[in-house]
Amino acid sequence: METNQYCPEGNREQIQTRLLILGGGPAGFSAAIYAARAELTPILLTGTALGGQAATTDMIENYPGFPEGINGLELGTLFQQQAERFGAQVVYDSITSVDFSEIPFRLCTYDKEYLAESVVISTGARPNHLNVPGETELTGKGVSYCGTCDGWFFRGKHVVVVGGGDSALEEALFLTRYASKVTVVHRRDSLRAGKLLQKRAFGNPKIEFIWNTVLTEIVGAGEVKQVALKNLETCDERLFDTDGVFIFIGHTPNVGIFGGQLALDENGYIQIDRYMRTSIPGVFAGGEVADHRYRQVITSSGMGAAAAIEAIKFLEEKETEKGETEP
């Protein structure tokens, strides 16, 4: 991946901060809470989606402290309120380019330049696409990547879910609240999802499965009408009637703006050590931009908190070193 040109032409307001946090999901806000309580007055740039992917979840039932569950957007709002209560500054903006070659690190938005002594990256991940004909044209017209966002629009209708992991089954189960029928299409003959989710899905009368099959095209004029399916064992192809297509085939970490400047792991996620440290001293990462295994609100929150604690230690050590070298 090529390094992005740092801050192309344009006059930008310069803002100095000890800690800049990128991303407004559970990891970012947890980092902001810990850093704010340490009186760093961190700046958090939310990006384009306040609350991260968690905000698209209708009901989060496995985050401690909410025995009845909590709506994802509501949880994100509470995160923000708590961070701001301790002095974090939340800014609705996105970084377009970075320069991690020296401290202060330089990070640009469209109209501002941030000079940061340390950075916590929690930019999350985005859903993968099938990249088949009709997908782009019909996105928002029957093609969706978020059942909890769009399920309401498919009341009494038949929808297809593509995927076989936890996300696919969680969303398939959620969609049964609205859809009359949910067909899960999976390229293998068994699911990767957890056993409890599988048990719930197999036991739901509204859910059926099509195995060893891939979706090769989404068909419709202005709205989804059919999908083209291909059996990977027999190579047979057919058209399948449906009112909507929900795609859950994994995620890609949002690392594009860090092109060439940070080491990535074999899966394309930011490489970190056990202390959330990236390949650049002073730059830390947490949440789904660095975690392809767990991808839970609670683990992202924990990683964000750990990243902030390490950033605090990093800044304290820098202050100590500075004091020892000054006459």
VENNORTA-V608653 format. One record per residue. RES is the residue in one letter. SS is DSSP state (2 for helix, 1 for strand, 0 for the rest). OMEGA is omega in radians with two decimals (999 if undefined). NEAR is the number of other C-alpha atoms within 8 Angstrom. Layout:
# VENNORTA-V608653
res=RES ss=SS omega=OMEGA near=NEAR
res=RES ss=SS omega=OMEGA near=NEAR
This chain:
# VENNORTA-V608653
res=M ss=0 omega=-3.09 near=4
res=E ss=0 omega=3.10 near=5
res=T ss=0 omega=3.13 near=8
res=N ss=0 omega=3.02 near=9
res=Q ss=0 omega=-3.08 near=6
res=Y ss=0 omega=3.04 near=8
res=C ss=0 omega=3.07 near=10
res=P ss=0 omega=-2.96 near=5
res=E ss=0 omega=3.11 near=4
res=G ss=0 omega=3.11 near=6
res=N ss=0 omega=-3.09 near=5
res=R ss=0 omega=3.02 near=8
res=E ss=1 omega=3.13 near=7
res=Q ss=1 omega=3.14 near=8
res=I ss=1 omega=3.13 near=8
res=Q ss=1 omega=3.11 near=7
res=T ss=1 omega=3.09 near=12
res=R ss=1 omega=-3.12 near=11
res=L ss=1 omega=3.06 near=15
res=L ss=1 omega=-3.12 near=14
res=I ss=1 omega=-3.11 near=15
res=L ss=1 omega=3.09 near=16
res=G ss=0 omega=-3.07 near=15
res=G ss=0 omega=3.05 near=17
res=G ss=0 omega=-3.12 near=17
res=P ss=2 omega=3.14 near=17
res=A ss=2 omega=-3.11 near=17
res=G ss=2 omega=-3.11 near=20
res=F ss=2 omega=3.06 near=15
res=S ss=2 omega=3.07 near=14
res=A ss=2 omega=-3.13 near=17
res=A ss=2 omega=3.13 near=15
res=I ss=2 omega=-3.11 near=14
res=Y ss=2 omega=-3.13 near=11
res=A ss=2 omega=3.13 near=16
res=A ss=2 omega=3.10 near=14
res=R ss=2 omega=3.06 near=9
res=A ss=0 omega=3.07 near=7
res=E ss=0 omega=3.06 near=7
res=L ss=0 omega=-3.06 near=9
res=T ss=0 omega=-3.09 near=12
res=P ss=0 omega=3.00 near=15
res=I ss=1 omega=3.11 near=13
res=L ss=1 omega=3.04 near=16
res=L ss=1 omega=-2.98 near=15
res=T ss=0 omega=-2.95 near=15
res=G ss=0 omega=-3.05 near=13
res=T ss=0 omega=-3.06 near=7
res=A ss=0 omega=3.09 near=8
res=L ss=0 omega=3.14 near=10
res=G ss=0 omega=3.13 near=14
res=G ss=2 omega=-3.12 near=13
res=Q ss=2 omega=3.13 near=9
res=A ss=2 omega=-3.10 near=12
res=A ss=2 omega=3.13 near=15
res=T ss=2 omega=-3.12 near=11
res=T ss=0 omega=-3.09 near=12
res=D ss=0 omega=-3.09 near=11
res=M ss=0 omega=3.06 near=8
res=I ss=1 omega=-3.03 near=10
res=E ss=0 omega=-3.06 near=9
res=N ss=0 omega=3.06 near=5
res=Y ss=0 omega=-3.04 near=9
res=P ss=0 omega=3.09 near=5
res=G ss=0 omega=-3.14 near=4
res=F ss=0 omega=-3.05 near=8
res=P ss=0 omega=3.12 near=6
res=E ss=0 omega=-3.08 near=5
res=G ss=0 omega=-3.14 near=10
res=I ss=1 omega=3.08 near=11
res=N ss=0 omega=-3.07 near=11
res=G ss=2 omega=3.13 near=14
res=L ss=2 omega=3.12 near=12
res=E ss=2 omega=3.12 near=9
res=L ss=2 omega=3.11 near=11
res=G ss=2 omega=3.11 near=15
res=T ss=2 omega=3.10 near=9
res=L ss=2 omega=3.07 near=8
res=F ss=2 omega=-3.10 near=11
res=Q ss=2 omega=-3.14 near=10
res=Q ss=2 omega=-3.12 near=8
res=Q ss=2 omega=3.12 near=9
res=A ss=2 omega=-3.13 near=14
res=E ss=2 omega=3.11 near=11
res=R ss=2 omega=-3.12 near=7
res=F ss=0 omega=3.03 near=9
res=G ss=0 omega=3.08 near=11
res=A ss=0 omega=3.10 near=15
res=Q ss=1 omega=-3.11 near=9
res=V ss=1 omega=-3.08 near=10
res=V ss=1 omega=3.14 near=8
res=Y ss=0 omega=-3.08 near=8
res=D ss=0 omega=-3.10 near=9
res=S ss=0 omega=3.07 near=10
res=I ss=0 omega=3.12 near=13
res=T ss=0 omega=3.13 near=10
res=S ss=1 omega=-3.09 near=13
res=V ss=1 omega=3.01 near=14
res=D ss=1 omega=-3.13 near=10
res=F ss=0 omega=-3.04 near=9
res=S ss=0 omega=3.12 near=5
res=E ss=0 omega=3.10 near=6
res=I ss=0 omega=0.11 near=9
res=P ss=0 omega=3.06 near=8
res=F ss=1 omega=-3.10 near=15
res=R ss=1 omega=-3.11 near=12
res=L ss=1 omega=-3.05 near=14
res=C ss=1 omega=2.86 near=14
res=T ss=0 omega=-3.14 near=11
res=Y ss=0 omega=-3.09 near=7
res=D ss=0 omega=-3.14 near=9
res=K ss=1 omega=3.04 near=10
res=E ss=1 omega=-3.14 near=12
res=Y ss=1 omega=3.05 near=13
res=L ss=1 omega=-2.99 near=12
res=A ss=1 omega=3.08 near=15
res=E ss=1 omega=3.09 near=12
res=S ss=1 omega=-3.07 near=14
res=V ss=1 omega=2.96 near=14
res=V ss=1 omega=-3.13 near=18
res=I ss=1 omega=3.11 near=13
res=S ss=0 omega=-3.03 near=17
res=T ss=0 omega=2.99 near=16
res=G ss=0 omega=-3.11 near=14
res=A ss=1 omega=-3.12 near=10
res=R ss=1 omega=-3.11 near=8
res=P ss=1 omega=3.08 near=10
res=N ss=0 omega=3.11 near=9
res=H ss=0 omega=3.07 near=6
res=L ss=0 omega=-3.08 near=7
res=N ss=0 omega=3.09 near=6
res=V ss=0 omega=3.10 near=9
res=P ss=1 omega=3.10 near=8
res=G ss=0 omega=-3.06 near=10
res=E ss=2 omega=-3.11 near=12
res=T ss=2 omega=-3.08 near=7
res=E ss=2 omega=-3.05 near=5
res=L ss=2 omega=3.04 near=14
res=T ss=1 omega=-3.05 near=9
res=G ss=0 omega=3.13 near=6
res=K ss=0 omega=-3.11 near=8
res=G ss=0 omega=3.06 near=11
res=V ss=1 omega=-3.07 near=13
res=S ss=1 omega=3.08 near=12
res=Y ss=0 omega=-3.10 near=8
res=C ss=0 omega=-3.14 near=11
res=G ss=2 omega=-3.13 near=12
res=T ss=2 omega=3.09 near=12
res=C ss=2 omega=-2.92 near=9
res=D ss=2 omega=-3.07 near=9
res=G ss=2 omega=-3.09 near=13
res=W ss=2 omega=-3.09 near=8
res=F ss=2 omega=-3.06 near=5
res=F ss=2 omega=3.11 near=13
res=R ss=0 omega=3.10 near=9
res=G ss=0 omega=-3.10 near=8
res=K ss=0 omega=3.14 near=10
res=H ss=1 omega=-3.14 near=13
res=V ss=1 omega=3.08 near=14
res=V ss=1 omega=3.03 near=13
res=V ss=1 omega=3.14 near=14
res=V ss=1 omega=3.12 near=14
res=G ss=0 omega=-3.11 near=13
res=G ss=0 omega=3.13 near=16
res=G ss=0 omega=-3.13 near=12
res=D ss=2 omega=-3.09 near=10
res=S ss=2 omega=-3.12 near=9
res=A ss=2 omega=-3.11 near=14
res=L ss=2 omega=3.09 near=14
res=E ss=2 omega=-3.13 near=9
res=E ss=2 omega=3.10 near=11
res=A ss=2 omega=3.12 near=14
res=L ss=2 omega=3.11 near=12
res=F ss=2 omega=-3.08 near=10
res=L ss=2 omega=3.11 near=12
res=T ss=0 omega=3.05 near=12
res=R ss=0 omega=-3.04 near=6
res=Y ss=0 omega=-3.04 near=11
res=A ss=0 omega=3.07 near=14
res=S ss=0 omega=-3.11 near=10
res=K ss=1 omega=3.11 near=12
res=V ss=1 omega=3.12 near=15
res=T ss=1 omega=3.12 near=12
res=V ss=1 omega=3.10 near=14
res=V ss=1 omega=-3.08 near=15
res=H ss=0 omega=-3.05 near=15
res=R ss=0 omega=3.13 near=10
res=R ss=0 omega=-3.14 near=8
res=D ss=0 omega=3.07 near=7
res=S ss=0 omega=-3.07 near=6
res=L ss=0 omega=3.06 near=9
res=R ss=0 omega=-3.08 near=7
res=A ss=0 omega=3.11 near=11
res=G ss=0 omega=-3.05 near=8
res=K ss=2 omega=-3.13 near=6
res=L ss=2 omega=3.10 near=6
res=L ss=2 omega=3.12 near=11
res=Q ss=2 omega=-3.13 near=11
res=K ss=2 omega=-3.14 near=8
res=R ss=2 omega=-3.12 near=9
res=A ss=2 omega=-3.14 near=11
res=F ss=2 omega=-3.12 near=9
res=G ss=0 omega=-3.12 near=6
res=N ss=0 omega=-3.06 near=8
res=P ss=0 omega=-3.14 near=6
res=K ss=0 omega=-3.05 near=8
res=I ss=1 omega=3.02 near=14
res=E ss=1 omega=-3.04 near=10
res=F ss=1 omega=2.97 near=8
res=I ss=1 omega=-2.99 near=9
res=W ss=0 omega=3.04 near=11
res=N ss=0 omega=-3.00 near=11
res=T ss=1 omega=3.06 near=13
res=V ss=1 omega=3.09 near=11
res=L ss=1 omega=-3.04 near=12
res=T ss=1 omega=3.12 near=10
res=E ss=1 omega=3.04 near=11
res=I ss=1 omega=-2.96 near=15
res=V ss=1 omega=3.07 near=10
res=G ss=0 omega=3.08 near=10
res=A ss=0 omega=-3.10 near=6
res=G ss=0 omega=3.07 near=6
res=E ss=0 omega=-3.11 near=9
res=V ss=0 omega=3.09 near=16
res=K ss=0 omega=-3.08 near=12
res=Q ss=1 omega=2.93 near=12
res=V ss=1 omega=3.05 near=13
res=A ss=1 omega=-3.10 near=13
res=L ss=1 omega=3.10 near=13
res=K ss=1 omega=3.09 near=12
res=N ss=1 omega=-3.05 near=12
res=L ss=0 omega=3.11 near=10
res=E ss=0 omega=-3.08 near=5
res=T ss=0 omega=-3.07 near=5
res=C ss=0 omega=3.08 near=7
res=D ss=0 omega=3.12 near=7
res=E ss=1 omega=3.13 near=8
res=R ss=1 omega=3.03 near=7
res=L ss=1 omega=-3.06 near=8
res=F ss=1 omega=-3.11 near=8
res=D ss=1 omega=3.09 near=7
res=T ss=0 omega=3.12 near=12
res=D ss=0 omega=-3.11 near=14
res=G ss=1 omega=3.14 near=13
res=V ss=1 omega=3.10 near=13
res=F ss=1 omega=-2.97 near=13
res=I ss=1 omega=3.13 near=14
res=F ss=0 omega=-3.06 near=14
res=I ss=0 omega=3.09 near=13
res=G ss=0 omega=-3.06 near=6
res=H ss=1 omega=3.06 near=8
res=T ss=1 omega=-3.10 near=9
res=P ss=1 omega=-3.13 near=13
res=N ss=0 omega=-3.06 near=9
res=V ss=0 omega=-3.01 near=10
res=G ss=2 omega=-3.08 near=5
res=I ss=2 omega=3.13 near=9
res=F ss=2 omega=-3.02 near=11
res=G ss=0 omega=3.05 near=11
res=G ss=0 omega=-3.05 near=8
res=Q ss=0 omega=3.12 near=8
res=L ss=0 omega=3.08 near=11
res=A ss=0 omega=3.10 near=9
res=L ss=1 omega=3.10 near=9
res=D ss=0 omega=-3.05 near=8
res=E ss=0 omega=3.12 near=5
res=N ss=0 omega=3.12 near=6
res=G ss=0 omega=3.11 near=8
res=Y ss=0 omega=3.11 near=13
res=I ss=1 omega=-3.11 near=13
res=Q ss=0 omega=3.12 near=11
res=I ss=0 omega=3.03 near=12
res=D ss=0 omega=-3.07 near=7
res=R ss=0 omega=3.14 near=5
res=Y ss=0 omega=3.10 near=8
res=M ss=0 omega=-3.13 near=13
res=R ss=1 omega=3.06 near=15
res=T ss=0 omega=3.13 near=14
res=S ss=0 omega=3.12 near=9
res=I ss=0 omega=3.09 near=8
res=P ss=0 omega=-3.12 near=7
res=G ss=0 omega=3.09 near=10
res=V ss=1 omega=-3.09 near=13
res=F ss=1 omega=-3.13 near=16
res=A ss=1 omega=3.10 near=17
res=G ss=0 omega=-3.12 near=17
res=G ss=2 omega=-2.97 near=18
res=E ss=2 omega=3.04 near=13
res=V ss=2 omega=-3.14 near=17
res=A ss=0 omega=-3.04 near=13
res=D ss=0 omega=3.10 near=10
res=H ss=0 omega=-3.04 near=9
res=R ss=0 omega=-3.01 near=4
res=Y ss=0 omega=3.03 near=6
res=R ss=0 omega=3.12 near=10
res=Q ss=0 omega=3.12 near=6
res=V ss=2 omega=-3.06 near=9
res=I ss=2 omega=3.12 near=8
res=T ss=2 omega=3.07 near=10
res=S ss=2 omega=3.11 near=14
res=S ss=2 omega=3.13 near=15
res=G ss=2 omega=3.11 near=10
res=M ss=2 omega=3.11 near=13
res=G ss=2 omega=3.10 near=19
res=A ss=2 omega=3.13 near=13
res=A ss=2 omega=3.12 near=11
res=A ss=2 omega=3.14 near=16
res=A ss=2 omega=3.12 near=14
res=I ss=2 omega=3.12 near=11
res=E ss=2 omega=3.08 near=12
res=A ss=2 omega=3.09 near=15
res=I ss=2 omega=3.12 near=10
res=K ss=2 omega=3.13 near=8
res=F ss=2 omega=-3.13 near=9
res=L ss=2 omega=3.11 near=11
res=E ss=2 omega=3.12 near=8
res=E ss=2 omega=3.09 near=8
res=K ss=2 omega=3.11 near=8
res=E ss=2 omega=3.13 near=8
res=T ss=2 omega=3.12 near=8
res=E ss=2 omega=3.13 near=8
res=K ss=2 omega=3.13 near=8
res=G ss=2 omega=-3.11 near=7
res=E ss=2 omega=-3.09 near=7
res=T ss=2 omega=3.13 near=6
res=E ss=0 omega=-3.12 near=5
res=P ss=0 omega=999 near=3
